[in-house]
């Protein structure tokens, strides 16, 4: 976030987030959309404006439920407090 804040107004970056890095680039996209030309989620978490909402294709649901393994690196409450995404800015970065 410090790096993004330090970028001059005429500079843009491409962000790439892998795995939990998707949360970090989502936060950067929310805070600095004008400084990002594109964002890439490489097998990364891609939260929406409501962090608890997910979209799963029906045919993938059965497979996903057999493969899911809970893995909590952070408490949901901590992530929800730090990562607040707005509907207004969601989708504003390619």
N, CA, C and O atoms as a GROMACS GRO file, in nm:
protein
  376
    1UNK      N    1   0.083  -0.119   0.000
    1UNK     CA    2   0.000   0.000   0.000
    1UNK      C    3   0.088   0.126   0.000
    1UNK      O    4   0.054   0.226  -0.062
    2UNK      N    5   0.201   0.118   0.070
    2UNK     CA    6   0.293   0.233   0.068
    2UNK      C    7   0.346   0.257  -0.073
    2UNK      O    8   0.357   0.372  -0.117
    3UNK      N    9   0.380   0.149  -0.143
    3UNK     CA   10   0.430   0.163  -0.280
    3UNK      C   11   0.324   0.227  -0.369
    3UNK      O   12   0.354   0.319  -0.445
    4UNK      N   13   0.201   0.179  -0.359
    4UNK     CA   14   0.094   0.234  -0.442
    4UNK      C   15   0.074   0.382  -0.413
    4UNK      O   16   0.055   0.462  -0.505
    5UNK      N   17   0.078   0.418  -0.287
    5UNK     CA   18   0.060   0.558  -0.248
    5UNK      C   19   0.174   0.646  -0.302
    5UNK      O   20   0.153   0.763  -0.332
    6UNK      N   21   0.293   0.588  -0.314
    6UNK     CA   22   0.409   0.666  -0.358
    6UNK      C   23   0.417   0.684  -0.511
    6UNK      O   24   0.497   0.765  -0.558
    7UNK      N   25   0.336   0.610  -0.587
    7UNK     CA   26   0.340   0.622  -0.733
    7UNK      C   27   0.296   0.761  -0.778
    7UNK      O   28   0.196   0.813  -0.728
    8UNK      N   29   0.368   0.821  -0.871
    8UNK     CA   30   0.324   0.949  -0.927
    8UNK      C   31   0.189   0.932  -0.997
    8UNK      O   32   0.155   0.822  -1.042
    9UNK      N   33   0.115   1.038  -1.007
    9UNK     CA   34  -0.019   1.034  -1.065
    9UNK      C   35  -0.019   0.989  -1.211
    9UNK      O   36  -0.119   0.936  -1.259
   10UNK      N   37   0.093   1.010  -1.283
   10UNK     CA   38   0.098   0.974  -1.425
   10UNK      C   39   0.147   0.831  -1.448
   10UNK      O   40   0.164   0.791  -1.564
   11UNK      N   41   0.171   0.754  -1.344
   11UNK     CA   42   0.220   0.617  -1.357
   11UNK      C   43   0.111   0.517  -1.320
   11UNK      O   44   0.032   0.539  -1.229
   12UNK      N   45   0.108   0.405  -1.395
   12UNK     CA   46   0.013   0.297  -1.368
   12UNK      C   47   0.090   0.166  -1.360
   12UNK      O   48   0.196   0.151  -1.421
   13UNK      N   49   0.036   0.071  -1.285
   13UNK     CA   50   0.100  -0.059  -1.270
   13UNK      C   51   0.002  -0.170  -1.307
   13UNK      O   52  -0.119  -0.150  -1.314
   14UNK      N   53   0.058  -0.288  -1.332
   14UNK     CA   54  -0.020  -0.410  -1.347
   14UNK      C   55   0.003  -0.491  -1.221
   14UNK      O   56   0.118  -0.520  -1.187
   15UNK      N   57  -0.103  -0.526  -1.152
   15UNK     CA   58  -0.091  -0.604  -1.029
   15UNK      C   59  -0.122  -0.750  -1.058
   15UNK      O   60  -0.214  -0.781  -1.133
   16UNK      N   61  -0.045  -0.840  -0.998
   16UNK     CA   62  -0.068  -0.983  -1.009
   16UNK      C   63  -0.077  -1.039  -0.868
   16UNK      O   64   0.014  -1.020  -0.786
   17UNK      N   65  -0.186  -1.108  -0.840
   17UNK     CA   66  -0.206  -1.168  -0.709
   17UNK      C   67  -0.226  -1.318  -0.722
   17UNK      O   68  -0.313  -1.363  -0.796
   18UNK      N   69  -0.146  -1.394  -0.650
   18UNK     CA   70  -0.157  -1.540  -0.648
   18UNK      C   71  -0.207  -1.583  -0.511
   18UNK      O   72  -0.161  -1.532  -0.409
   19UNK      N   73  -0.301  -1.676  -0.509
   19UNK     CA   74  -0.354  -1.731  -0.385
   19UNK      C   75  -0.411  -1.618  -0.298
   19UNK      O   76  -0.498  -1.544  -0.343
   20UNK      N   77  -0.362  -1.607  -0.175
   20UNK     CA   78  -0.413  -1.502  -0.086
   20UNK      C   79  -0.372  -1.362  -0.131
   20UNK      O   80  -0.424  -1.263  -0.080
   21UNK      N   81  -0.280  -1.354  -0.228
   21UNK     CA   82  -0.242  -1.225  -0.284
   21UNK      C   83  -0.358  -1.157  -0.355
   21UNK      O   84  -0.356  -1.036  -0.377
   22UNK      N   85  -0.461  -1.235  -0.390
   22UNK     CA   86  -0.581  -1.177  -0.449
   22UNK      C   87  -0.648  -1.079  -0.354
   22UNK      O   88  -0.709  -0.981  -0.397
   23UNK      N   89  -0.638  -1.106  -0.224
   23UNK     CA   90  -0.694  -1.013  -0.126
   23UNK      C   91  -0.618  -0.881  -0.126
   23UNK      O   92  -0.677  -0.774  -0.118
   24UNK      N   93  -0.485  -0.890  -0.136
   24UNK     CA   94  -0.402  -0.770  -0.135
   24UNK      C   95  -0.427  -0.683  -0.258
   24UNK      O   96  -0.440  -0.561  -0.246
   25UNK      N   97  -0.434  -0.745  -0.376
   25UNK     CA   98  -0.456  -0.662  -0.495
   25UNK      C   99  -0.598  -0.608  -0.499
   25UNK      O  100  -0.623  -0.502  -0.556
   26UNK      N  101  -0.694  -0.680  -0.438
   26UNK     CA  102  -0.831  -0.629  -0.428
   26UNK      C  103  -0.834  -0.502  -0.345
   26UNK      O  104  -0.902  -0.405  -0.379
   27UNK      N  105  -0.759  -0.503  -0.235
   27UNK     CA  106  -0.751  -0.384  -0.149
   27UNK      C  107  -0.686  -0.269  -0.225
   27UNK      O  108  -0.733  -0.155  -0.218
   28UNK      N  109  -0.579  -0.297  -0.299
   28UNK     CA  110  -0.512  -0.192  -0.377
   28UNK      C  111  -0.604  -0.138  -0.487
   28UNK      O  112  -0.606  -0.017  -0.511
   29UNK      N  113  -0.681  -0.226  -0.552
   29UNK     CA  114  -0.774  -0.182  -0.656
   29UNK      C  115  -0.884  -0.093  -0.598
   29UNK      O  116  -0.927   0.003  -0.663
   30UNK      N  117  -0.927  -0.125  -0.478
   30UNK     CA  118  -1.030  -0.044  -0.412
   30UNK      C  119  -0.975   0.094  -0.376
   30UNK      O  120  -1.044   0.195  -0.392
   31UNK      N  121  -0.852   0.097  -0.329
   31UNK     CA  122  -0.793   0.221  -0.278
   31UNK      C  123  -0.733   0.308  -0.388
   31UNK      O  124  -0.741   0.431  -0.382
   32UNK      N  125  -0.671   0.245  -0.489
   32UNK     CA  126  -0.599   0.319  -0.593
   32UNK      C  127  -0.639   0.277  -0.735
   32UNK      O  128  -0.549   0.245  -0.813
   33UNK      N  129  -0.765   0.276  -0.772
   33UNK     CA  130  -0.803   0.227  -0.906
   33UNK      C  131  -0.742   0.310  -1.019
   33UNK      O  132  -0.717   0.257  -1.128
   34UNK      N  133  -0.717   0.437  -0.995
   34UNK     CA  134  -0.661   0.524  -1.100
   34UNK      C  135  -0.513   0.496  -1.127
   34UNK      O  136  -0.459   0.543  -1.227
   35UNK      N  137  -0.447   0.421  -1.039
   35UNK     CA  138  -0.305   0.390  -1.055
   35UNK      C  139  -0.281   0.249  -1.109
   35UNK      O  140  -0.166   0.204  -1.116
   36UNK      N  141  -0.388   0.178  -1.146
   36UNK     CA  142  -0.377   0.039  -1.189
   36UNK      C  143  -0.432   0.025  -1.331
   36UNK      O  144  -0.548   0.059  -1.356
   37UNK      N  145  -0.348  -0.025  -1.423
   37UNK     CA  146  -0.397  -0.043  -1.559
   37UNK      C  147  -0.466  -0.178  -1.575
   37UNK      O  148  -0.556  -0.192  -1.657
   38UNK      N  149  -0.424  -0.279  -1.498
   38UNK     CA  150  -0.488  -0.411  -1.501
   38UNK      C  151  -0.451  -0.488  -1.376
   38UNK      O  152  -0.349  -0.462  -1.312
   39UNK      N  153  -0.536  -0.585  -1.342
   39UNK     CA  154  -0.509  -0.673  -1.229
   39UNK      C  155  -0.529  -0.816  -1.275
   39UNK      O  156  -0.624  -0.847  -1.348
   40UNK      N  157  -0.440  -0.903  -1.234
   40UNK     CA  158  -0.444  -1.045  -1.272
   40UNK      C  159  -0.457  -1.129  -1.147
   40UNK      O  160  -0.374  -1.119  -1.056
   41UNK      N  161  -0.560  -1.211  -1.142
   41UNK     CA  162  -0.579  -1.305  -1.032
   41UNK      C  163  -0.531  -1.441  -1.080
   41UNK      O  164  -0.602  -1.510  -1.154
   42UNK      N  165  -0.411  -1.479  -1.040
   42UNK     CA  166  -0.348  -1.604  -1.083
   42UNK      C  167  -0.376  -1.709  -0.977
   42UNK      O  168  -0.302  -1.720  -0.879
   43UNK      N  169  -0.482  -1.787  -0.998
   43UNK     CA  170  -0.526  -1.882  -0.896
   43UNK      C  171  -0.542  -1.813  -0.762
   43UNK      O  172  -0.511  -1.868  -0.657
   44UNK      N  173  -0.590  -1.690  -0.769
   44UNK     CA  174  -0.601  -1.609  -0.648
   44UNK      C  175  -0.744  -1.590  -0.604
   44UNK      O  176  -0.837  -1.603  -0.683
   45UNK      N  177  -0.760  -1.560  -0.477
   45UNK     CA  178  -0.891  -1.526  -0.424
   45UNK      C  179  -0.936  -1.395  -0.487
   45UNK      O  180  -0.859  -1.300  -0.498
   46UNK      N  181  -1.062  -1.392  -0.528
   46UNK     CA  182  -1.117  -1.273  -0.594
   46UNK      C  183  -1.246  -1.235  -0.523
   46UNK      O  184  -1.355  -1.270  -0.568
   47UNK      N  185  -1.233  -1.162  -0.412
   47UNK     CA  186  -1.353  -1.125  -0.338
   47UNK      C  187  -1.431  -1.017  -0.409
   47UNK      O  188  -1.377  -0.942  -0.491
   48UNK      N  189  -1.559  -1.010  -0.378
   48UNK     CA  190  -1.644  -0.906  -0.432
   48UNK      C  191  -1.677  -0.805  -0.323
   48UNK      O  192  -1.618  -0.810  -0.215
   49UNK      N  193  -1.769  -0.715  -0.350
   49UNK     CA  194  -1.805  -0.614  -0.250
   49UNK      C  195  -1.853  -0.676  -0.118
   49UNK      O  196  -1.837  -0.614  -0.012
   50UNK      N  197  -1.910  -0.794  -0.123
   50UNK     CA  198  -1.948  -0.865  -0.001
   50UNK      C  199  -1.853  -0.984   0.010
   50UNK      O  200  -1.868  -1.082  -0.063
   51UNK      N  201  -1.756  -0.977   0.101
   51UNK     CA  202  -1.650  -1.078   0.108
   51UNK      C  203  -1.703  -1.218   0.133
   51UNK      O  204  -1.634  -1.316   0.104
   52UNK      N  205  -1.823  -1.230   0.187
   52UNK     CA  206  -1.879  -1.362   0.213
   52UNK      C  207  -1.952  -1.420   0.093
   52UNK      O  208  -1.993  -1.536   0.095
   53UNK      N  209  -1.967  -1.341  -0.012
   53UNK     CA  210  -2.039  -1.388  -0.130
   53UNK      C  211  -1.943  -1.450  -0.229
   53UNK      O  212  -1.839  -1.392  -0.261
   54UNK      N  213  -1.976  -1.568  -0.278
   54UNK     CA  214  -1.895  -1.633  -0.381
   54UNK      C  215  -1.987  -1.683  -0.490
   54UNK      O  216  -2.105  -1.707  -0.467
   55UNK      N  217  -1.932  -1.698  -0.609
   55UNK     CA  218  -2.008  -1.751  -0.721
   55UNK      C  219  -1.943  -1.882  -0.762
   55UNK      O  220  -1.824  -1.885  -0.793
   56UNK      N  221  -2.019  -1.989  -0.764
   56UNK     CA  222  -1.969  -2.121  -0.805
   56UNK      C  223  -2.063  -2.174  -0.911
   56UNK      O  224  -2.184  -2.175  -0.892
   57UNK      N  225  -2.006  -2.220  -1.022
   57UNK     CA  226  -2.088  -2.280  -1.126
   57UNK      C  227  -2.148  -2.410  -1.071
   57UNK      O  228  -2.080  -2.484  -1.000
   58UNK      N  229  -2.272  -2.438  -1.104
   58UNK     CA  230  -2.344  -2.552  -1.052
   58UNK      C  231  -2.270  -2.683  -1.074
   58UNK      O  232  -2.262  -2.766  -0.984
   59UNK      N  233  -2.214  -2.703  -1.195
   59UNK     CA  234  -2.145  -2.829  -1.225
   59UNK      C  235  -2.016  -2.844  -1.145
   59UNK      O  236  -1.968  -2.956  -1.128
   60UNK      N  237  -1.959  -2.734  -1.097
   60UNK     CA  238  -1.836  -2.740  -1.018
   60UNK      C  239  -1.864  -2.756  -0.869
   60UNK      O  240  -1.774  -2.792  -0.793
   61UNK      N  241  -1.986  -2.732  -0.827
   61UNK     CA  242  -2.018  -2.734  -0.685
   61UNK      C  243  -1.994  -2.870  -0.622
   61UNK      O  244  -1.935  -2.878  -0.514
   62UNK      N  245  -2.039  -2.978  -0.686
   62UNK     CA  246  -2.022  -3.112  -0.631
   62UNK      C  247  -1.873  -3.144  -0.614
   62UNK      O  248  -1.833  -3.196  -0.510
   63UNK      N  249  -1.793  -3.115  -0.716
   63UNK     CA  250  -1.649  -3.139  -0.707
   63UNK      C  251  -1.586  -3.054  -0.598
   63UNK      O  252  -1.505  -3.103  -0.519
   64UNK      N  253  -1.621  -2.928  -0.594
   64UNK     CA  254  -1.562  -2.838  -0.495
   64UNK      C  255  -1.592  -2.884  -0.352
   64UNK      O  256  -1.504  -2.876  -0.266
   65UNK      N  257  -1.713  -2.930  -0.327
   65UNK     CA  258  -1.746  -2.972  -0.191
   65UNK      C  259  -1.671  -3.098  -0.149
   65UNK      O  260  -1.652  -3.119  -0.029
   66UNK      N  261  -1.629  -3.181  -0.244
   66UNK     CA  262  -1.550  -3.299  -0.208
   66UNK      C  263  -1.404  -3.266  -0.186
   66UNK      O  264  -1.333  -3.339  -0.117
   67UNK      N  265  -1.357  -3.156  -0.243
   67UNK     CA  266  -1.216  -3.119  -0.233
   67UNK      C  267  -1.185  -3.015  -0.126
   67UNK      O  268  -1.069  -2.994  -0.092
   68UNK      N  269  -1.288  -2.951  -0.074
   68UNK     CA  270  -1.266  -2.840   0.018
   68UNK      C  271  -1.202  -2.886   0.148
   68UNK      O  272  -1.241  -2.987   0.207
   69UNK      N  273  -1.105  -2.810   0.191
   69UNK     CA  274  -1.038  -2.834   0.318
   69UNK      C  275  -1.024  -2.699   0.387
   69UNK      O  276  -0.957  -2.609   0.336
   70UNK      N  277  -1.087  -2.684   0.502
   70UNK     CA  278  -1.076  -2.555   0.572
   70UNK      C  279  -0.930  -2.522   0.605
   70UNK      O  280  -0.856  -2.606   0.658
   71UNK      N  281  -0.892  -2.402   0.574
   71UNK     CA  282  -0.756  -2.355   0.602
   71UNK      C  283  -0.766  -2.207   0.636
   71UNK      O  284  -0.782  -2.124   0.546
   72UNK      N  285  -0.758  -2.175   0.760
   72UNK     CA  286  -0.776  -2.037   0.804
   72UNK      C  287  -0.643  -1.980   0.849
   72UNK      O  288  -0.594  -2.013   0.957
   73UNK      N  289  -0.585  -1.893   0.767
   73UNK     CA  290  -0.463  -1.825   0.807
   73UNK      C  291  -0.496  -1.699   0.886
   73UNK      O  292  -0.416  -1.653   0.967
   74UNK      N  293  -0.613  -1.644   0.861
   74UNK     CA  294  -0.658  -1.523   0.928
   74UNK      C  295  -0.801  -1.543   0.974
   74UNK      O  296  -0.878  -1.618   0.912
   75UNK      N  297  -0.836  -1.477   1.081
   75UNK     CA  298  -0.976  -1.482   1.125
   75UNK      C  299  -1.061  -1.405   1.024
   75UNK      O  300  -1.020  -1.299   0.976
   76UNK      N  301  -1.179  -1.458   0.994
   76UNK     CA  302  -1.269  -1.392   0.899
   76UNK      C  303  -1.298  -1.249   0.944
   76UNK      O  304  -1.308  -1.159   0.862
   77UNK      N  305  -1.312  -1.230   1.074
   77UNK     CA  306  -1.342  -1.097   1.126
   77UNK      C  307  -1.230  -0.999   1.093
   77UNK      O  308  -1.256  -0.884   1.058
   78UNK      N  309  -1.102  -1.044   1.104
   78UNK     CA  310  -0.989  -0.957   1.073
   78UNK      C  311  -0.985  -0.921   0.926
   78UNK      O  312  -0.962  -0.806   0.890
   79UNK      N  313  -1.009  -1.019   0.839
   79UNK     CA  314  -1.008  -0.993   0.695
   79UNK      C  315  -1.121  -0.898   0.659
   79UNK      O  316  -1.099  -0.805   0.582
   80UNK      N  317  -1.239  -0.920   0.712
   80UNK     CA  318  -1.354  -0.835   0.680
   80UNK      C  319  -1.332  -0.691   0.727
   80UNK      O  320  -1.380  -0.597   0.664
   81UNK      N  321  -1.261  -0.675   0.838
   81UNK     CA  322  -1.234  -0.541   0.889
   81UNK      C  323  -1.133  -0.468   0.801
   81UNK      O  324  -1.148  -0.348   0.775
   82UNK      N  325  -1.031  -0.539   0.755
   82UNK     CA  326  -0.925  -0.478   0.675
   82UNK      C  327  -0.965  -0.462   0.529
   82UNK      O  328  -0.928  -0.363   0.466
   83UNK      N  329  -1.039  -0.557   0.474
   83UNK     CA  330  -1.070  -0.559   0.331
   83UNK      C  331  -1.216  -0.522   0.309
   83UNK      O  332  -1.304  -0.609   0.305
   84UNK      N  333  -1.241  -0.394   0.294
   84UNK     CA  334  -1.376  -0.344   0.269
   84UNK      C  335  -1.381  -0.299   0.124
   84UNK      O  336  -1.314  -0.202   0.086
   85UNK      N  337  -1.460  -0.369   0.042
   85UNK     CA  338  -1.471  -0.339  -0.100
   85UNK      C  339  -1.608  -0.278  -0.129
   85UNK      O  340  -1.708  -0.320  -0.071
   86UNK      N  341  -1.611  -0.180  -0.218
   86UNK     CA  342  -1.736  -0.112  -0.248
   86UNK      C  343  -1.792  -0.156  -0.382
   86UNK      O  344  -1.717  -0.189  -0.474
   87UNK      N  345  -1.923  -0.157  -0.393
   87UNK     CA  346  -1.990  -0.187  -0.520
   87UNK      C  347  -1.958  -0.080  -0.624
   87UNK      O  348  -1.952  -0.108  -0.744
   88UNK      N  349  -1.936   0.042  -0.578
   88UNK     CA  350  -1.908   0.154  -0.668
   88UNK      C  351  -1.778   0.133  -0.745
   88UNK      O  352  -1.771   0.161  -0.864
   89UNK      N  353  -1.674   0.083  -0.678
   89UNK     CA  354  -1.544   0.065  -0.742
   89UNK      C  355  -1.522  -0.076  -0.794
   89UNK      O  356  -1.429  -0.097  -0.872
   90UNK      N  357  -1.603  -0.172  -0.754
   90UNK     CA  358  -1.586  -0.310  -0.798
   90UNK      C  359  -1.600  -0.316  -0.949
   90UNK      O  360  -1.701  -0.272  -1.005
   91UNK      N  361  -1.500  -0.370  -1.015
   91UNK     CA  362  -1.502  -0.379  -1.161
   91UNK      C  363  -1.443  -0.258  -1.231
   91UNK      O  364  -1.446  -0.250  -1.354
   92UNK      N  365  -1.389  -0.162  -1.155
   92UNK     CA  366  -1.334  -0.042  -1.216
   92UNK      C  367  -1.194  -0.063  -1.274
   92UNK      O  368  -1.143   0.022  -1.346
   93UNK      N  369  -1.132  -0.176  -1.242
   93UNK     CA  370  -0.999  -0.211  -1.295
   93UNK      C  371  -1.015  -0.334  -1.383
   93UNK      O  372  -1.082  -0.430  -1.345
   94UNK      N  373  -0.951  -0.332  -1.502
   94UNK     CA  374  -0.959  -0.447  -1.591
   94UNK      C  375  -0.894  -0.568  -1.527
   94UNK      O  376  -0.891  -0.675  -1.587
   0.00000   0.00000   0.00000
